[in-house]
């Protein structure tokens, strides 16, 4: 197409007098219609009450829960009693809520998940004690149990990675689920300092509880000096992809392997922020160099489109170790990517999607 005065006039006629919400392309029009108010105004990203991904806030009573017509409930789990190194991920949910300008449109997956799903931020788990780890796990299991019993998919923000064990006890209660696990560590360690309840062992515990199928589990980005602790992953039949293998396999190869291992059955996606290299996410308790870039992590998660995702989490964001807020930003973006997957999950009937 040659650039000339006629072409300039065509563009002026179409775009010269409109506003930011006037989209011509029907693919973008359907998104803009939900975001822009009359006259081309839209909500300021820095105004209002902070929620996960700027989703609506829906307070749900702890004793008489009413989830209304929700399909996905985003929930904070501010607890880090299972941390083995640097504590602080109890501040993770608050940090992710403070991040603005995530979404609303996912151009790769072509969805606007906060609008395409009936989703809300329902607040945090109400922990009975800030000092007792096992009791905190019971509190998590009870609250997630309420969500699942209502037919709603939980999307959680930790907190340390020990929170995933009680979640899986609910998700896999009727049938062991598969797992897509992105992390620097396998988190399949055993008894440590007189307890099995810590952030280095949730997936061993889940397998032994009969709620996680190790043969449908893939762990991506594994690295660091704790390989000797992860023999359970291999002996139980989990698939482990080390960080140094990703360059050899390529991102497409990693995605293909994950889809084969996990299959079509129900699966949970757990994203530990230390799966990213500390160059991208320094604010975490156990950073390990040589990790994924944010672009690689996004591509891997997006590659799970269409899989039967029945829950997910983002864990181990410890914002006090990151003066730039990059870690919380990355965590919020990965939360957005997981929520985007849920738009396409068979766990949510297609006919009921959309507000």
C-alpha positions in Angstrom: 0.0 0.0 0.0 1.5 3.3 -1.1 1.4 6.2 1.3 -0.4 9.2 -0.2 -2.8 12.0 0.6 -5.8 9.8 0.0 -4.6 7.2 2.5 -4.0 9.9 5.0 -7.5 11.2 4.6 -8.9 7.7 5.0 -7.1 7.4 8.4 -8.1 10.8 9.5 -11.8 10.1 8.7 -11.7 6.8 10.6 -9.5 7.8 13.6 -9.0 11.5 13.7 -12.1 12.6 15.7 -12.7 9.5 17.9 -11.5 8.6 21.3 -9.5 5.7 22.7 -12.5 3.5 23.2 -13.7 3.6 19.5 -12.3 0.5 18.0 -13.2 -0.6 14.5 -11.8 -4.2 14.6 -14.5 -6.4 16.1 -11.9 -8.4 18.0 -10.8 -5.3 19.9 -14.3 -3.7 19.9 -15.6 -6.4 22.3 -12.8 -5.7 24.7 -13.1 -1.9 24.5 -16.9 -2.0 25.0 -16.3 -3.5 28.5 -13.4 -1.2 29.5 -14.4 2.2 28.3 -17.3 4.2 29.7 -19.5 6.6 27.6 -17.4 9.3 26.1 -14.2 7.3 26.0 -13.4 7.4 29.7 -11.9 4.4 31.5 -11.0 3.7 35.1 -7.7 5.1 36.3 -5.3 2.2 37.1 -4.1 4.1 40.2 -7.5 4.9 41.7 -10.0 3.0 43.8 -9.5 0.0 46.1 -6.7 -2.4 45.1 -7.7 -5.9 44.3 -6.0 -8.7 42.4 -5.9 -7.8 38.7 -8.4 -5.0 39.4 -11.1 -7.6 39.7 -14.3 -6.8 41.6 -14.1 -7.3 45.3 -16.6 -9.7 46.8 -16.5 -10.2 50.6 -17.5 -13.8 51.4 -18.5 -14.7 55.0 -16.2 -17.2 56.6 -19.1 -19.1 58.3 -21.9 -18.7 55.8 -20.2 -18.4 52.5 -22.1 -17.2 49.5 -20.1 -17.1 46.3 -23.1 -16.1 44.2 -22.4 -16.9 40.5 -18.6 -16.8 40.6 -16.6 -19.1 38.4 -13.2 -18.2 39.8 -12.4 -16.9 43.2 -9.0 -15.2 43.7 -7.9 -15.4 47.3 -4.9 -14.3 49.4 -3.0 -16.6 51.7 -0.7 -14.3 53.7 1.3 -17.0 55.6 5.0 -17.8 55.4 5.6 -20.0 58.5 6.9 -22.7 56.2 9.8 -20.7 54.8 13.3 -22.2 55.3 15.4 -19.2 54.4 14.2 -15.6 54.1 10.6 -15.0 55.4 8.4 -12.3 54.0 6.0 -13.9 51.5 3.2 -13.2 54.0 3.3 -9.8 52.3 2.9 -11.3 48.8 -0.9 -10.9 48.5 -0.8 -7.3 49.5 2.1 -6.6 47.1 0.3 -8.2 44.1 -2.9 -6.3 44.8 -0.9 -3.0 44.7 0.3 -3.6 41.1 -1.6 -1.6 38.5 -1.9 -2.0 34.7 -2.0 -5.8 34.5 -4.3 -6.7 31.6 -7.2 -6.4 31.0 -6.4 -7.8 27.5 -4.2 -10.8 26.8 -3.3 -10.4 23.2 -1.6 -13.8 22.8 -4.5 -15.8 24.2 -7.1 -13.2 22.8 -9.1 -12.9 26.0 -9.8 -10.4 28.8 -10.2 -12.8 31.7 -11.6 -10.4 34.3 -14.4 -9.7 31.8 -14.7 -13.1 30.2 -15.1 -14.9 33.5 -17.2 -14.3 36.5 -14.3 -13.7 38.8 -13.7 -11.7 42.0 -11.1 -11.1 44.7 -12.7 -12.5 47.8 -10.0 -11.3 50.2 -7.7 -13.4 52.4 -8.0 -16.6 54.4 -8.7 -15.6 58.0 -6.0 -17.4 59.9 -6.8 -18.3 63.5 -3.1 -18.0 64.5 -0.2 -16.2 63.0 2.2 -18.6 64.8 0.9 -22.2 64.1 1.7 -23.6 60.7 -0.4 -26.8 60.9 -3.4 -24.9 62.0 -2.9 -22.4 59.2 -3.0 -25.3 56.8 -6.3 -26.4 58.3 -7.6 -22.9 57.8 -6.6 -22.9 54.2 -8.1 -26.3 53.5 -11.4 -25.2 55.1 -11.6 -22.0 53.0 -10.6 -23.6 49.8 -13.0 -26.4 50.6 -15.8 -23.9 50.7 -14.8 -22.5 47.3 -14.6 -25.9 45.6 -17.9 -27.1 47.2 -19.6 -24.1 45.6 -18.4 -25.2 42.2 -15.9 -22.3 42.0 -12.2 -22.6 40.8 -9.7 -21.2 43.4 -6.8 -19.0 42.2 -4.6 -18.4 45.2 -1.8 -16.0 46.0 0.7 -16.9 48.7 2.4 -17.0 51.0 5.1 -19.7 51.0 4.8 -22.8 48.9 3.6 -24.9 51.8 0.1 -23.5 51.1 -0.2 -25.6 48.0 -0.4 -28.8 50.0 -3.8 -28.1 51.8 -5.1 -26.7 48.5 -4.4 -29.9 46.7 -6.0 -31.9 49.6 -9.2 -30.2 48.5 -8.7 -30.1 44.7 -7.6 -33.8 44.5 -10.0 -35.2 47.2 -12.2 -37.0 44.7 -9.5 -37.8 42.2 -5.8 -37.2 42.2 -5.0 -34.3 39.9 -2.1 -33.6 37.6 0.3 -30.7 38.2 2.2 -28.1 36.1 4.8 -26.8 38.5 7.2 -24.0 37.6 9.8 -23.5 40.3 13.6 -23.5 41.0 13.0 -26.3 43.4 11.1 -29.6 43.2 9.6 -29.1 46.7 9.5 -32.9 47.3 11.7 -33.0 50.4 10.8 -35.0 53.5 11.0 -34.4 57.2 13.0 -31.2 57.9 13.7 -29.8 61.4 11.2 -32.2 62.9 8.3 -31.4 60.5 7.1 -32.4 57.1 5.1 -29.2 56.8 7.4 -26.7 55.1 7.7 -25.0 51.7 10.2 -27.6 50.5 7.8 -30.6 50.7 4.2 -29.8 49.6 4.3 -32.1 46.6 5.7 -35.1 48.5 3.0 -34.6 51.0 0.3 -34.3 48.4 1.4 -37.5 46.6 1.5 -39.5 49.9 -2.0 -38.1 50.8 -3.3 -39.6 47.5 -4.4 -36.2 46.0 -1.6 -35.7 43.5 -0.8 -38.0 40.6 3.0 -38.0 40.2 2.9 -39.6 36.8 0.9 -36.6 35.6 3.2 -34.1 37.2 5.8 -32.0 35.4 8.3 -29.7 37.2 9.9 -27.0 35.1 12.9 -24.8 35.7 14.5 -26.9 38.5 18.1 -25.9 39.4 20.3 -24.9 42.3 22.2 -26.8 45.0 19.4 -28.9 46.5 19.1 -31.6 43.9 20.0 -34.3 46.5 16.7 -33.4 48.3 14.4 -34.2 45.3 14.8 -38.0 44.8 11.2 -38.4 45.6 10.3 -36.7 42.3 12.2 -39.3 40.3 11.2 -42.3 42.4 7.5 -41.4 42.2 7.5 -40.9 38.5 7.4 -37.1 38.2 8.9 -35.5 35.1 11.6 -33.0 36.0 12.9 -30.4 33.4 16.0 -28.6 34.7 16.6 -25.0 33.8 19.7 -26.0 31.8 17.6 -28.4 29.7 15.2 -25.7 28.5 17.6 -24.1 26.1 18.2 -27.5 24.5 14.5 -28.5 24.3 13.2 -25.1 23.4 10.1 -23.5 24.8 7.9 -25.4 22.3 9.5 -28.7 23.4 8.8 -27.9 27.0 5.2 -27.1 26.3 4.7 -30.3 24.2 6.3 -32.4 27.0 4.0 -30.8 29.6 0.9 -31.4 27.5 1.8 -35.1 27.0 2.6 -35.7 30.7 -0.4 -33.9 32.2 -2.9 -35.0 29.5 -6.5 -34.1 29.4 -7.4 -34.8 33.0 -7.8 -32.1 35.7 -4.6 -30.3 36.5 -3.4 -27.7 38.9 -0.8 -25.0 38.0 1.5 -23.8 40.7 3.9 -20.9 39.9 6.7 -20.2 42.4 8.2 -16.8 41.6 11.7 -18.2 42.2 11.2 -20.1 39.0 12.2 -16.8 37.5 15.8 -15.8 37.5 16.5 -13.3 40.3 17.5 -10.8 37.6 13.7 -10.6 37.0 12.4 -11.5 40.5 14.9 -10.8 43.3 12.1 -10.5 45.9 11.8 -14.1 47.1 13.0 -16.2 50.0 15.2 -18.7 48.1 16.5 -17.1 44.9 18.5 -19.3 42.5 20.4 -17.8 39.5 20.1 -19.4 36.1 16.3 -19.3 36.0 13.6 -18.5 33.5 13.1 -15.1 32.0 9.7 -13.5 32.3 9.2 -14.0 28.6 10.0 -17.7 28.8 7.7 -18.2 31.7 4.8 -16.4 30.0 5.3 -18.5 26.9 5.3 -21.7 28.9 2.1 -20.9 30.8 0.3 -19.6 27.7 1.2 -22.9 26.0 -1.1 -24.7 28.4 -4.2 -23.1 26.7 -7.1 -25.5 26.6 -5.8 -27.8 29.3 -8.2 -28.8 32.1 -7.0 -26.3 34.7 -9.0 -26.7 37.9 -7.0 -24.3 40.2 -3.7 -22.5 40.5 -1.5 -20.3 42.6 1.4 -17.8 42.6 3.6 -18.1 45.6 6.8 -16.9 47.3 6.7 -13.2 46.4 8.6 -11.5 49.3 8.4 -7.8 48.4 10.8 -6.4 51.0 13.7 -7.9 49.2 12.9 -6.0 46.0 13.2 -2.2 46.0 11.9 -1.9 42.4 8.6 -3.9 42.9 9.6 -6.0 39.8 9.0 -9.2 41.6 5.4 -8.3 42.6 4.9 -7.1 39.0 6.0 -10.4 37.6 3.9 -12.3 40.1 0.8 -10.3 39.2 1.5 -10.8 35.5 1.8 -14.6 36.0 -1.5 -14.5 38.0 -3.0 -12.9 35.0 -1.7 -15.6 32.7 -3.1 -18.3 34.8 -6.5 -16.6 35.0 -6.4 -16.3 31.2 -5.9 -20.1 30.9 -9.1 -20.6 32.9 -11.1 -18.8 30.2 -10.3 -21.8 28.0 -10.4 -24.6 30.7 -13.0 -27.4 30.2 -13.5 -27.0 34.0 -15.6 -23.9 33.2 -18.4 -24.7 30.7 -18.1 -22.5 27.7 -21.8 -21.5 27.7 -21.5 -19.9 31.1 -18.5 -17.7 30.4 -18.8 -14.0 30.3 -20.4 -11.4 32.5 
